[in-house]
Protein backbone atom coordinates (compact mmCIF):
# COMPACT_ATOMS: atom_id res chain seq x y z
CA UNK A 1 0.00 0.00 0.00
CA UNK A 2 1.21 3.49 -0.86
CA UNK A 3 1.98 5.63 2.17
CA UNK A 4 -0.33 8.64 2.65
CA UNK A 5 1.23 11.91 1.51
CA UNK A 6 2.85 13.88 4.31
CA UNK A 7 1.77 17.19 2.90
CA UNK A 8 -0.26 20.12 4.19
CA UNK A 9 -2.01 20.42 0.79
CA UNK A 10 -5.32 18.68 1.36
CA UNK A 11 -7.90 17.69 -1.21
CA UNK A 12 -11.31 16.05 -1.09
CA UNK A 13 -11.57 13.33 -3.74
CA UNK A 14 -14.88 11.74 -4.74
CA UNK A 15 -14.34 7.99 -5.09
CA UNK A 16 -17.17 5.89 -6.47
CA UNK A 17 -15.30 2.61 -6.78
CA UNK A 18 -15.03 2.86 -10.56
CA UNK A 19 -11.90 3.14 -12.66
CA UNK A 20 -12.33 6.86 -13.39
CA UNK A 21 -12.40 7.85 -9.74
CA UNK A 22 -9.46 5.53 -8.98
CA UNK A 23 -7.37 7.25 -11.65
CA UNK A 24 -8.51 10.66 -10.37
CA UNK A 25 -7.29 9.76 -6.89
CA UNK A 26 -3.98 8.58 -8.33
CA UNK A 27 -3.62 11.91 -10.16
CA UNK A 28 -4.31 13.87 -6.97
CA UNK A 29 -1.78 11.78 -5.05
CA UNK A 30 0.78 12.28 -7.84
CA UNK A 31 0.27 16.04 -7.51
CA UNK A 32 1.23 15.75 -3.85
CA UNK A 33 -2.14 16.16 -2.17
CA UNK A 34 -3.06 14.54 1.11
CA UNK A 35 -6.33 13.04 -0.10
CA UNK A 36 -9.53 12.73 1.90
CA UNK A 37 -11.75 10.37 -0.06
CA UNK A 38 -15.53 10.52 -0.06
CA UNK A 39 -18.04 7.90 -1.18
CA UNK A 40 -21.81 7.71 -0.90
CA UNK A 41 -24.20 5.03 0.25
CA UNK A 42 -27.15 6.61 -1.52
CA UNK A 43 -29.47 3.65 -1.96
CA UNK A 44 -27.82 2.35 -5.12
CA UNK A 45 -28.75 -1.11 -6.39
CA UNK A 46 -25.69 -2.83 -4.92
CA UNK A 47 -22.86 -2.28 -2.46
CA UNK A 48 -20.10 -3.66 -4.68
CA UNK A 49 -18.92 -0.18 -5.61
CA UNK A 50 -18.61 0.82 -1.94
CA UNK A 51 -16.37 -2.16 -1.27
CA UNK A 52 -14.32 -1.21 -4.31
CA UNK A 53 -14.03 2.40 -3.06
CA UNK A 54 -12.70 1.14 0.27
CA UNK A 55 -10.12 -1.00 -1.55
CA UNK A 56 -9.07 1.94 -3.74
CA UNK A 57 -8.65 4.20 -0.70
CA UNK A 58 -6.38 1.64 0.96
CA UNK A 59 -4.39 0.75 -2.16
CA UNK A 60 -3.65 4.35 -3.15
CA UNK A 61 -2.86 5.57 0.34
CA UNK A 62 -5.35 8.35 0.98
CA UNK A 63 -5.31 10.08 4.36
CA UNK A 64 -8.85 9.09 5.35
CA UNK A 65 -12.04 7.72 3.83
CA UNK A 66 -15.60 8.72 4.63
CA UNK A 67 -18.85 7.15 3.43
CA UNK A 68 -21.81 9.53 3.57
CA UNK A 69 -25.30 8.03 3.80
CA UNK A 70 -28.07 9.50 1.65
CA UNK A 71 -31.42 7.89 0.88
CA UNK A 72 -31.98 8.70 -2.78
CA UNK A 73 -34.27 5.69 -3.16
CA UNK A 74 -36.85 7.80 -1.37
CA UNK A 75 -37.23 9.91 -4.51
CA UNK A 76 -36.25 7.29 -7.11
CA UNK A 77 -36.26 8.46 -10.71
CA UNK A 78 -33.35 6.29 -11.82
CA UNK A 79 -32.69 2.67 -12.68
CA UNK A 80 -29.93 2.82 -10.06
CA UNK A 81 -32.19 3.91 -7.19
CA UNK A 82 -35.51 2.21 -7.94
CA UNK A 83 -37.03 -1.04 -9.23
CA UNK A 84 -36.95 0.34 -12.75
CA UNK A 85 -35.53 -2.19 -15.23
CA UNK A 86 -31.83 -1.82 -15.94
CA UNK A 87 -31.45 -0.83 -19.61
CA UNK A 88 -29.13 -2.77 -21.88
CA UNK A 89 -26.37 -0.82 -23.55
CA UNK A 90 -27.03 0.46 -27.07
CA UNK A 91 -23.67 0.51 -28.88
CA UNK A 92 -25.12 2.71 -31.65
CA UNK A 93 -26.28 5.47 -29.30
CA UNK A 94 -24.11 8.56 -29.40
CA UNK A 95 -23.16 10.17 -26.04
CA UNK A 96 -25.57 12.99 -25.27
CA UNK A 97 -28.20 11.78 -27.77
CA UNK A 98 -30.53 11.21 -24.85
CA UNK A 99 -30.10 10.90 -21.12
CA UNK A 100 -30.38 7.21 -20.11
CA UNK A 101 -32.46 5.74 -17.29
CA UNK A 102 -29.28 5.21 -15.24
CA UNK A 103 -29.00 8.97 -14.70
CA UNK A 104 -29.60 9.73 -11.01
CA UNK A 105 -31.36 13.12 -10.62
CA UNK A 106 -28.90 15.81 -9.49
CA UNK A 107 -26.45 13.20 -8.16
CA UNK A 108 -23.19 15.04 -8.86
CA UNK A 109 -24.64 18.30 -7.56
CA UNK A 110 -25.55 16.57 -4.30
CA UNK A 111 -22.23 14.74 -4.05
CA UNK A 112 -20.17 17.84 -4.82
CA UNK A 113 -22.12 19.81 -2.23
CA UNK A 114 -21.19 17.32 0.50
CA UNK A 115 -17.59 17.38 -0.75
CA UNK A 116 -17.67 21.17 -0.66
CA UNK A 117 -18.86 21.16 2.94
CA UNK A 118 -16.07 18.77 3.93
CA UNK A 119 -13.53 20.90 2.06
CA UNK A 120 -14.56 23.90 4.17
CA UNK A 121 -14.06 21.89 7.34
CA UNK A 122 -10.64 20.74 6.11
CA UNK A 123 -9.80 24.30 5.03
CA UNK A 124 -8.96 23.34 1.47
CA UNK A 125 -10.27 24.62 -1.83
CA UNK A 126 -9.36 21.56 -3.93
CA UNK A 127 -12.05 19.03 -4.82
CA UNK A 128 -11.36 16.25 -7.33
CA UNK A 129 -14.07 14.45 -9.29
CA UNK A 130 -13.64 11.81 -11.99
CA UNK A 131 -16.24 13.01 -14.48
CA UNK A 132 -15.64 12.50 -18.19
CA UNK A 133 -17.37 14.09 -21.16
CA UNK A 134 -15.89 12.03 -24.02
CA UNK A 135 -16.59 8.30 -23.55
CA UNK A 136 -19.55 8.58 -21.18
CA UNK A 137 -23.27 7.85 -20.91
CA UNK A 138 -24.43 11.39 -21.66
CA UNK A 139 -25.18 12.54 -18.10
CA UNK A 140 -25.65 16.33 -17.95
CA UNK A 141 -23.61 16.67 -14.74
CA UNK A 142 -20.44 15.31 -16.38
CA UNK A 143 -19.97 18.17 -18.86
CA UNK A 144 -17.35 20.94 -18.71
CA UNK A 145 -19.99 23.69 -18.58
CA UNK A 146 -21.50 22.03 -15.51
CA UNK A 147 -18.13 21.84 -13.74
CA UNK A 148 -17.45 25.52 -14.50
CA UNK A 149 -20.89 26.55 -13.27
CA UNK A 150 -20.58 24.55 -10.07
CA UNK A 151 -17.17 26.03 -9.33
CA UNK A 152 -18.55 29.54 -9.84
CA UNK A 153 -21.42 28.78 -7.47
CA UNK A 154 -19.08 27.29 -4.86
CA UNK A 155 -17.03 30.47 -4.81
CA UNK A 156 -20.18 32.48 -4.08
CA UNK A 157 -21.55 30.11 -1.44
CA UNK A 158 -18.69 29.36 0.95
CA UNK A 159 -17.27 31.40 3.80
CA UNK A 160 -13.65 30.75 2.90
CA UNK A 161 -14.18 31.91 -0.68
CA UNK A 162 -16.20 34.99 0.27
CA UNK A 163 -13.65 35.96 2.93
CA UNK A 164 -10.82 35.39 0.47
CA UNK A 165 -8.95 32.73 2.44
CA UNK A 166 -9.43 29.96 -0.16
CA UNK A 167 -10.69 29.79 -3.71
CA UNK A 168 -12.64 26.64 -4.59
CA UNK A 169 -11.32 24.64 -7.51
CA UNK A 170 -13.34 21.73 -8.88
CA UNK A 171 -10.63 19.57 -10.37
CA UNK A 172 -11.74 17.19 -13.16
CA UNK A 173 -8.47 15.86 -14.61
CA UNK A 174 -10.13 13.23 -16.83
CA UNK A 175 -12.79 15.50 -18.29
CA UNK A 176 -11.53 15.52 -21.88
CA UNK A 177 -9.90 12.08 -22.08
CA UNK A 178 -11.15 8.99 -23.87
CA UNK A 179 -11.69 5.92 -21.71
CA UNK A 180 -8.63 4.28 -23.28
CA UNK A 181 -6.51 7.32 -22.35
CA UNK A 182 -7.81 7.20 -18.78
CA UNK A 183 -6.84 3.53 -18.54
CA UNK A 184 -3.38 4.26 -19.96
CA UNK A 185 -2.91 7.12 -17.50
CA UNK A 186 -4.00 4.93 -14.60
CA UNK A 187 -1.67 2.15 -15.69
CA UNK A 188 1.26 4.61 -15.77
CA UNK A 189 0.32 5.73 -12.24
CA UNK A 190 0.20 2.16 -10.95
CA UNK A 191 -3.57 1.81 -10.51
CA UNK A 192 -4.71 -1.78 -10.01
CA UNK A 193 -7.87 -1.87 -12.09
CA UNK A 194 -8.80 -5.32 -10.80
CA UNK A 195 -9.99 -3.72 -7.53
CA UNK A 196 -12.26 -1.21 -9.30
CA UNK A 197 -15.92 -1.83 -10.12
CA UNK A 198 -17.96 -0.20 -12.89
CA UNK A 199 -21.01 -2.41 -13.52
CA UNK A 200 -24.48 -1.02 -12.82
CA UNK A 201 -26.08 -4.45 -12.42
CA UNK A 202 -23.62 -7.06 -11.08
CA UNK A 203 -24.54 -10.61 -10.12
CA UNK A 204 -25.02 -11.47 -6.41
CA UNK A 205 -21.44 -12.76 -6.49
CA UNK A 206 -20.12 -9.45 -7.81
CA UNK A 207 -19.59 -10.43 -11.45
CA UNK A 208 -20.04 -7.58 -13.94
CA UNK A 209 -23.03 -7.99 -16.28
CA UNK A 210 -21.16 -6.95 -19.43
CA UNK A 211 -24.40 -5.49 -20.86
CA UNK A 212 -24.89 -2.08 -19.25
CA UNK A 213 -23.48 1.20 -20.56
CA UNK A 214 -20.77 1.26 -17.93
CA UNK A 215 -19.56 -2.25 -18.76
CA UNK A 216 -19.59 -1.49 -22.48
CA UNK A 217 -17.50 1.67 -22.03
CA UNK A 218 -15.08 -0.15 -19.74
CA UNK A 219 -14.57 -3.08 -22.12
CA UNK A 220 -14.18 -0.77 -25.09
CA UNK A 221 -11.64 1.35 -23.21
CA UNK A 222 -9.41 -1.59 -22.29
CA UNK A 223 -9.59 -2.94 -25.85
CA UNK A 224 -8.62 0.42 -27.37
CA UNK A 225 -5.86 0.91 -24.80
CA UNK A 226 -4.39 -2.49 -25.67
CA UNK A 227 -4.40 -3.45 -21.98
CA UNK A 228 -5.98 -6.68 -20.66
CA UNK A 229 -9.32 -6.09 -18.94
CA UNK A 230 -9.13 -7.63 -15.42
CA UNK A 231 -12.89 -7.43 -14.92
CA UNK A 232 -14.71 -10.62 -13.93
CA UNK A 233 -17.80 -10.80 -16.19
CA UNK A 234 -20.85 -13.00 -15.82
CA UNK A 235 -20.50 -15.21 -18.88
CA UNK A 236 -24.14 -16.31 -18.65
CA UNK A 237 -25.15 -12.73 -19.52
CA UNK A 238 -22.90 -12.42 -22.58
N, C-alpha and C positions, 0 to 999 in steps of 0.2 A: 504493500500500500504506500502511495506517495505521502510524504509528510506534509501536514498543513503548512501553508506559507506563514513565515514569521514576518509579517508585514503589517504596518498600520493602515494600509489602503484596504478598506473593506468593500465588499460588493455583495448585494443580494442576487442570487442566481436562481431563476425558476427552473426546476428539474422535474420533468414529467415521467421520466423513466425511458423515454424514447431516445433514438440515436442523435437527433438534433440537439436536444438539451444536454446530452452527455458531451457532445463536441463543444457546445457553448461553454459548459463548465471548464472543459480542458483549455479553451481559449482564454477564459478569465484567469485561470491558474497560471497559464503561460505568461500572461501580462503582469503577474506578480500580485494579484489580489488575494487577500484572505477571504475565502468565499463562504457565505452563509446561504445554504441551499434551502429552497422552499418548495414543497409539494402540497397537493390538495387531495383530500378525501372528500370528493364533492358529490358522491352518490353515483359514480360511474359504474358501468356494468360489471366490472371485475376489479380485483385488487392486485393483479399481476404487475401493473405499471408502478404501483406504490412499492412493491418489493424490489422492482428493478431500480427505482429511484434511490432506495436505501443502499443498494449495492453500488450504484454509481457514486454516491456520496462517499462511501468508504474507500472505493478503489481510487478515486481521484484526489482524496485527501482534503476535503473541504473542512472548514473550521467547525461548523455545526450544521445540523439538519433539523428542519422543523416541518411537521405535517399539519396543515390547517384543515379543520373540519368545516365543511359547508354542505348543506342539504339542498342541492340543486334538483334532486328528484321531486321535490315539493312543487316545483313549477314545470318540470318536464320540458317538452318542446324539442327534444333531440333523441335520436336513436341511441345515444350514449347514456341518457339519464331517464329513460322511460322503457315501456314494453314495446315500443315501436320496432318493427322489423328492421334488422340490420341490412342496409342495401349492399348488393354486390357491386364490385368495382366495374365501371364502364371504361375500358381502355381507350375508347374513341372520344370520350368527353374531354374537352379542352378546359384547363384550369380557369375558373372564373365564369364559365359558361352559365352555370347556375350553382347556387349554394346547396350542398348536399344535406341529407337528413342527419348526418353526423355532426353538423355544426351545433354547438352548444350556445344558446343565446347569451351574448355579452361575456363569454367566459374569460377571454384575455383581459377585458376591462376590469372584471372582478379580481382576477388573479394579480394583475399589475397593481391594483389599488391596495391589496394586502401587502404586496412586496414594497410598495411605496411607504406604507405605514411602518413596516419593519425597518426600512432604510432610514427613516427619520429617527427611530429609536437608536439605531446603530451609528447615527450621525455620518452617513455616507450618501452621496448623490448618485452612485453607480448601481444600476439595475440591469442585469443581463437576462435576455429572453431569446429562446431559440426559434423564433418565427422565420419562415421562409416564403418568399413570394414568387418562386420560379417553379420548382417541382412540388406542388402542394395541392390541396383539395379545393381551393377556391374560397376559403374562409375570409370574410371581410376584415377580421381583426389580425390578419397576418401581412397586411400590405404596408408599404413604406409610408403612405400618407396617414395611415392610422397611427403608426409609431411616432411620426412627427407631431401629430395632433395631441396624442397622449402626453408626450414630453412637454409640449407647450402648456397643457392643462396642469401638469404636475408642478411646473414652475410658478403657477399662479395660486396653487392650492396648499402649499406646504410652508410651514413656518420658516424652515431653514432657507428656502429659496427666497421668500419674501423679505426676510431679514438680511439676506445676502451672505449667509455663512456657507451655503452649499448650493450649487446648481445641479438640478436633477438631469441625469443623462440616461435615457433608455437605450441600452446597448444591444443591438441585434446583429451580431457579426456574421450570421449566415444568411441574411436577408436576400441577397442577390446571387446566391450560389445554387447550382444544380445539386440534386441529391448525390450524384456521383462525386462532385467536388467536395461536398460536406464529408462524405465517407473517406475520401483521400486525405482531407485535412485531419480528420479524426485519427486515421491510421498513422499519420506523421507525428501526431501528438501522443500516440500510445494508448488510445482509447480501445478498450476491449469490448467490441460490439456484441459479443455473446451474452453479456450481462444486461443489455438493453432490451426493451420490449416496445413494439410499435402497434401490434394487432389490436383492432377494435373489438374483436369477437373471438377470443381464444377458447380452446377446449378447456374442460374442467382441470385437465392436467397441465395447462399452460402452453399448449402447442398453438402456434399462430395459424389462423384460418387460411391464409394465402389468397383470400378472395376479396377482402375489403380494400378500400382506397389506400389505406396506410400500408398494408402488406404489399400491394402492387407497386407503390412508389419505392418502398424499401428494396424489393427484389430487383426492380429496374435499376435502381441506383447502384447496387452492388455489381450487377452485370455490366453496366456502363463503366464503372470504376475499374473493372478487371480484378476485383478482390472477392474471394470466396465469401458467400453469405453464411454466417454461422447460425442463422435462425432455424429453430426446430419447428417445421411445419406439420400440420395435420394432413397426412397423405390421403386420408379418406375424403377430404374436402376438395382435393385437387381435380 
